[in-house]
Amino acid sequence: MRATQAIIRIDNLKRNIRVIRERVGKGRLICAPVKADAYGHGAAPVAKACLEAGVQRLAVATVDEGAELRAAGIDAPILLLSFPMPDEYEAVVSYELAPLVGDRELAAGLERVAAALNAAGGIAVHLKVDTGMGRIGCPPEEAAKLARFIASLPHVRLEGVATHLAVSDSLKPENIQYTHEQIRRFVCAVDAIKKAGVDPGVVHAAASGGVLLHERAWFDMARPGVMLYGYAPDPALAGLLPLEPVMELVSHIVYIKQVRKGESVSYGRTWTAPCDTTIATIPIGYGDGLNRLLSNNYSVLVKGKQRPVVGRICMDQCLVDLGKDGAACEKFEKVTIFGAKPAFTAADMAEILHTIPYEITCNINKRVPRVFEEAM
Ligand SMILES: *Cc1c(COP(=O)(O)O)cnc(C)c1O
């Protein structure tokens, strides 16, 4: 096995799901977003574990992601969160993905394809209302008309109505107010759909931010993504619920050497030893998704101690200063990059990089094998 691995703790994933279920109540559906390869954790194994833990639905962003889950033998309902291209409609129908629909063209296109394929029972869709995210979805005042249009299509079934909140993870008063306004618009749209004589089906709005801060956004189903993987959507919300990181990124020391005071390491000679020290080489670099901006700007965990990454991070390797007492560390010692106490978390790394933990785990790329661990 390669020295560098992403250990995926299925137990923690299932524990996080229990915490989320307790929060939103047993009566509500939970939809697990497993887009972007389950935020980098491995879509099919994560999806299967979510279903084992009682999650009722999955969500993907692309048709290919949906096809991958079907190929893995998953037959649970899958929501398609991004709008497909016309030449993908056929795959949407045949893989039985339930797309978000925000305009007539998409609904009519799916009707055409579902009719041509003679899809049994037609295709389920969720009407997407744009209440203020400004990304995809119809304006709230057009929701009822679009719902009626969908209801008129013989091969398209309205299974739900959804919206997405832009600042639901923020504690700023103006953002809480904006979220309340989005929820108000959404409720109006859903009411108008009902008044038009159409059953809205499963009504849903809350991603992780909504689950943590806005009970009024819970409706019939929650779609918490980043929380499944053990992180709050915003650092200010960390600790509100007892979530555990699912991914631990590890590597191993493959080389150790003594470096004298004044000697430099790695490209660009950006770090020079301030005193005699021990330097370890770790076979992980930006080619694995370890951001190069962490050069001279991060610490990893070796034998219970934080040790600085020194010199530039290379494509395949980086260097760690084990310090004067580094002699106590041996070759092939395990190194935790993030995700296991007391190492940094992906949220800590995100803060250093001015980004969010989502991007950190998503960016750990294909070259890093995912190793799934579950206690029996
Ligand atoms: C990604 C996504 C989610 C999950 O968001 P988190 O912030 O990870 O909880 C929910 N709904 C939609 C529409 C999304 O695109």
The ligand as an SDF file (V2000), in Angstrom:
LIG
                    3D

 15 15  0  0  0  0  0  0  0  0999 V2000
  -23.9250   20.8250   -1.9420 C   0  0  0  0  0  0  0  0  0  0  0  0
  -25.3410   21.0640   -1.6610 C   0  0  0  0  0  0  0  0  0  0  0  0
  -25.8780   20.7610   -0.3970 C   0  0  0  0  0  0  0  0  0  0  0  0
  -25.0210   20.3780    0.7920 C   0  0  0  0  0  0  0  0  0  0  0  0
  -24.4070   21.5300    1.2890 O   0  0  0  0  0  0  0  0  0  0  0  0
  -23.5560   21.5130    2.6450 P   0  0  0  0  0  0  0  0  0  0  0  0
  -23.2060   22.9290    2.8890 O   0  0  0  0  0  0  0  0  0  0  0  0
  -22.3730   20.6530    2.3830 O   0  0  0  0  0  0  0  0  0  0  0  0
  -24.4230   20.9420    3.7030 O   0  0  0  0  0  0  0  0  0  0  0  0
  -27.2460   20.8590   -0.2380 C   0  0  0  0  0  0  0  0  0  0  0  0
  -28.0380   21.2750   -1.2590 N   0  0  0  0  0  0  0  0  0  0  0  0
  -27.5380   21.6180   -2.4670 C   0  0  0  0  0  0  0  0  0  0  0  0
  -28.4680   22.0890   -3.5230 C   0  0  0  0  0  0  0  0  0  0  0  0
  -26.1870   21.5530   -2.7010 C   0  0  0  0  0  0  0  0  0  0  0  0
  -25.7000   21.9020   -3.8870 O   0  0  0  0  0  0  0  0  0  0  0  0
  1  2  1  0
  2  3  1  0
  2 14  2  0
  3  4  1  0
  3 10  2  0
  4  5  1  0
  5  6  1  0
  6  7  2  0
  6  8  1  0
  6  9  1  0
 10 11  1  0
 11 12  2  0
 12 13  1  0
 12 14  1  0
 14 15  1  0
M  END
$$$$
